Amino acid sequence: MKLRLFLATTAAALALGLSGAAYATSEARVVPPGWGSERIYTFAIYQPAVGRIATAYYRLVQKEFEGRPVYEIRYNGTSGSASEASVCTVDAVTLEPYRSSRKIKTPGDVFYIDTFYGDGRIVVRRKQGEEGEVRETSQDFPGRVFDFEELMWLVPQLDFSSDDRLHFALFWTVGDQINLVVVRRMEQDAFEFHGKTHQAVRYDFSLGMIRQSLWVQELDGVPTVLKYDTGEYVFYNLSLAEGAAAAPAPEATAAAPEEEAAPAEEVEAEAEEAAEEEETGEEEEPPVLYDDEGNPYIPF
């Protein structure tokens, strides 16, 4: 799932590095997003053979950063007694990152990570505990690079009009590695969720040796992720529980194995919860990562 407490086991597989594979594909070009002033999404997170384990809340907010138009990709995740919040600030046109901040809270501790991009360098600051010592690392990277926190929102904005395979560099603070990501645009693909069949364009890529897939469909003129399979966990956009984006499966495409359907009252509750959040902007209590003015806050 999105919570790094669950994704830590994939860290070793992310040592892909920048390799000759880039020469076989085109460099990714970003289509400026049409997200408007604000968009809110809620995802249910499932672990195969276990069931639903967490909820992820996303808010895409149009702001300014040092006088430049940006989007803040805000995330809050809850799973039992653990929770996480992050804010990734990206250019509103190119989606290249300026800053990415994250807070992870467990019953016994709290962790902060703050990443800055600029002048051909990536600077990462870490802190464990409210009174912990700040540790800083940095590395040079003069080329274009994207941040792991924006991955799910970046891929739907790539321009595949001239090539079905594109590549870009991605930085993730687990291991402080810059990885080459090659994304392939597949055909329409069907999947099951809560007893309904949905179809969307699938995008495949690998982080290290772990294959991941995104299912994307245009909703209200905006490419929107309906499903995200990380190889370990599966995110489902809860608009699907309301019946949005539902469509008959194409006859030539076999549907994916059906997820275990939740009781009808659970589906209705999820849909009502997602709808209420879209109207009010309210979320479950997350770890605080914003100041009183709604700006990213890291206590360094």
C-alpha positions in Angstrom: 0.0 0.0 0.0 1.0 3.6 -0.1 2.1 3.5 3.5 5.9 3.0 3.5 5.5 0.8 6.5 4.1 -1.8 4.1 6.2 -1.0 1.0 9.6 -1.2 2.8 10.0 -4.7 1.6 10.3 -3.5 -2.0 13.3 -1.2 -1.4 15.9 -3.6 -2.4 14.2 -4.2 -5.7 14.4 -0.5 -6.7 18.1 -0.6 -7.6 17.4 -0.5 -11.3 19.5 2.6 -12.0 19.8 4.5 -15.2 20.7 2.0 -17.8 20.8 1.4 -21.6 17.1 0.5 -21.6 16.4 4.2 -22.0 17.8 4.1 -25.5 15.0 1.7 -26.6 12.2 4.1 -25.7 11.3 7.8 -26.0 11.8 10.2 -23.2 8.5 10.9 -21.6 6.7 14.2 -22.4 4.1 15.5 -19.9 0.7 16.8 -21.0 -0.1 19.7 -18.6 -2.9 18.4 -16.2 -6.4 19.8 -16.3 -7.0 19.2 -12.6 -8.5 22.6 -11.9 -8.2 24.3 -8.5 -8.8 21.2 -6.5 -9.6 17.5 -6.9 -10.3 14.9 -4.1 -10.0 11.1 -4.4 -10.4 8.3 -2.0 -8.9 4.8 -2.5 -9.5 1.5 -0.7 -6.3 -0.5 -0.4 -6.4 -4.3 -0.5 -3.8 -7.0 0.1 -4.4 -10.1 -1.9 -5.6 -13.1 0.3 -6.2 -10.7 3.2 -8.7 -8.1 2.1 -9.0 -4.4 2.7 -6.3 -3.1 4.9 -6.3 0.7 4.6 -7.7 3.8 3.1 -5.8 6.4 1.1 -7.0 10.0 0.7 -5.6 12.3 -2.0 -6.2 16.0 -2.7 -4.7 17.8 -5.7 -4.6 21.5 -4.9 -3.5 24.4 -7.1 -1.2 26.8 -5.3 1.8 29.0 -5.8 5.4 28.1 -4.7 8.0 30.9 -4.7 5.8 32.8 -7.2 5.3 29.9 -9.6 2.1 28.0 -10.3 2.2 24.5 -8.8 0.0 21.6 -7.7 0.3 20.1 -4.2 -0.4 16.4 -4.3 -1.5 15.8 -0.8 -1.9 12.3 0.7 -3.2 10.9 3.9 -3.2 7.2 4.7 -4.6 5.3 7.7 -4.1 1.6 8.6 -5.0 0.7 12.1 -2.7 2.6 14.5 -0.3 3.7 11.8 -0.8 6.7 9.6 1.1 8.8 7.0 0.8 12.1 5.3 2.7 13.6 2.4 2.8 16.7 0.3 4.5 16.7 -3.1 4.8 20.1 -4.7 5.2 20.0 -8.5 5.2 22.4 -11.4 1.7 23.0 -12.7 2.8 22.4 -16.3 5.8 20.1 -16.3 5.0 18.2 -13.1 8.7 18.4 -12.2 9.0 18.5 -8.4 10.2 21.3 -6.2 9.7 19.7 -2.8 8.3 16.5 -1.3 7.5 16.2 2.4 6.4 13.1 4.4 5.4 12.2 7.9 5.0 8.7 9.2 3.4 8.1 12.6 3.4 4.8 14.5 2.2 4.2 18.1 5.7 4.6 19.4 7.5 7.0 17.1 7.3 9.6 14.3 9.4 10.1 11.2 9.9 13.1 8.9 11.5 13.3 5.5 11.8 16.4 3.4 13.2 16.4 -0.1 14.2 19.5 -2.2 14.9 19.6 -5.9 16.8 22.5 -7.6 20.0 23.6 -9.3 20.8 20.1 -10.4 20.8 18.7 -6.9 18.5 16.6 -4.7 18.7 17.3 -1.0 17.1 15.0 1.6 16.6 15.9 5.3 15.4 13.3 7.8 14.4 13.4 11.4 13.2 10.7 13.8 11.1 11.9 16.8 10.0 15.4 17.6 13.4 16.2 19.2 15.6 14.1 17.0 18.7 15.2 15.1 18.3 16.3 11.5 20.4 14.3 9.1 21.0 15.7 5.6 22.2 14.0 2.4 22.5 15.3 -1.2 23.4 14.2 -4.6 23.9 15.8 -8.0 21.4 15.1 -10.8 21.5 17.7 -13.6 18.8 16.0 -15.7 15.0 15.9 -15.4 13.7 13.8 -12.5 10.3 13.1 -10.9 9.4 12.3 -7.3 8.0 8.9 -6.2 5.1 10.6 -4.4 3.7 11.8 -7.7 4.0 8.6 -9.7 0.3 7.6 -9.7 -0.6 11.1 -11.0 2.3 11.4 -13.4 1.8 8.4 -15.6 -1.8 9.3 -16.7 -0.4 12.7 -17.9 2.3 11.2 -20.2 1.9 11.7 -24.0 1.9 8.3 -25.7 0.7 9.7 -29.1 4.1 8.8 -30.8 5.3 5.8 -28.9 3.7 3.1 -26.7 6.8 3.1 -24.4 8.2 6.0 -22.6 10.9 6.5 -19.9 11.7 8.9 -17.2 13.9 9.2 -14.1 12.3 8.8 -10.7 13.7 9.5 -7.2 12.5 7.7 -4.1 13.9 8.3 -0.6 13.9 4.6 0.2 17.6 4.1 -0.5 17.9 7.6 -2.0 17.9 6.0 -5.5 17.3 7.5 -8.9 15.6 4.8 -11.0 14.8 4.5 -14.6 11.1 3.8 -15.2 9.9 2.6 -18.5 6.1 2.7 -19.0 4.2 0.8 -21.6 0.7 1.8 -22.7 -1.4 -1.4 -23.1 -4.9 -1.8 -24.6 -8.3 -1.5 -22.8 -8.3 -4.0 -20.0 -11.2 -5.2 -17.8 -11.2 -5.8 -14.0 -13.8 -6.6 -11.3 -14.5 -4.6 -8.2 -17.5 -5.2 -5.9 -19.2 -7.4 -8.4 -19.1 -4.9 -11.2 -16.9 -5.0 -14.4 -14.9 -1.9 -15.2 -12.6 -1.3 -18.1 -9.8 1.2 -18.6 -6.5 1.6 -20.4 -3.7 -0.3 -18.6 -0.2 1.1 -18.2 2.6 -1.4 -17.1 6.0 -0.5 -15.7 8.5 -2.0 -13.3 10.3 -0.6 -10.2 13.3 -2.9 -10.0 12.0 -6.4 -10.6 8.5 -5.6 -9.4 5.9 -5.1 -12.1 3.2 -2.5 -11.4 0.1 -1.5 -13.3 -2.3 1.4 -13.5 -5.8 1.4 -15.0 -6.7 4.8 -16.3 -9.9 6.2 -17.7 -10.9 9.7 -18.7 -13.5 11.1 -16.3 -14.9 14.6 -16.7 -12.1 15.2 -19.2 -9.3 14.2 -16.8 -7.3 11.0 -17.0 -8.1 9.3 -13.7 -6.6 6.2 -12.0 -9.3 3.6 -11.3 -7.0 0.9 -10.1 -3.3 0.7 -9.1 -1.6 -2.7 -8.6 1.8 -2.2 -6.9 2.7 -5.8 -7.1 1.9 -6.2 -3.4 -1.2 -4.1 -2.8 -4.1 -3.0 -4.9 -5.7 0.5 -4.8 -9.3 0.9 -6.0 -10.8 4.3 -6.6 -13.9 4.4 -4.5 -15.9 6.2 -7.2 -16.2 2.7 -8.5 -18.3 1.8 -5.5 -20.8 4.4 -6.6 -21.0 2.9 -10.1 -18.9 5.6 -11.7 -16.8 4.5 -14.7 -18.6 1.1 -14.8 -18.8 -0.3 -18.3 -19.4 -3.7 -19.9 -16.2 -5.7 -20.4 -15.1 -5.9 -24.1 -15.8 -9.3 -25.5 -12.2 -9.9 -26.6 -10.7 -9.2 -23.1 -10.8 -11.6 -20.3 -11.7 -10.1 -16.9 -9.3 -10.2 -14.1 -10.1 -12.6 -11.2 -12.9 -11.1 -9.2 -12.1 -9.5 -5.8 -14.2 -10.9 -2.9 -17.3 -8.7 -2.9 -18.0 -6.7 0.2 -21.5 -6.7 1.8 -23.9 -4.3 0.1 -24.1 -2.1 3.2 -20.3 -1.7 3.2 -20.2 -0.7 -0.4 -22.9 1.9 0.2 -21.1 3.2 3.2 -17.8 3.6 1.3 -19.6 5.4 -1.5 -21.4 7.7 0.9 -18.1 8.4 2.7 -16.3 9.2 -0.5 -19.1 11.5 -1.7 -19.2 13.3 1.6 -15.5 13.9 1.5 -15.7 15.3 -2.0 -18.4 17.8 -0.8 -16.9 18.8 2.5 -13.2 18.1 2.1 -13.3 16.3 5.4 -11.0 13.3 6.0 -10.2 10.9 8.8 -7.8 12.4 11.3 -4.3 12.3 9.6 -0.9 13.1 11.0 -0.5 16.9 10.8 1.6 18.0 7.9 0.2 21.5 7.3 0.5 24.8 9.1 -2.5 27.0 9.9 -2.5 28.4 6.4 -2.6 24.9 4.8 1.1 25.0 3.7 3.4 22.0 4.0 5.0 21.9 7.5 8.1 20.0 8.6 9.4 20.8 12.1 13.1 21.1 11.1 
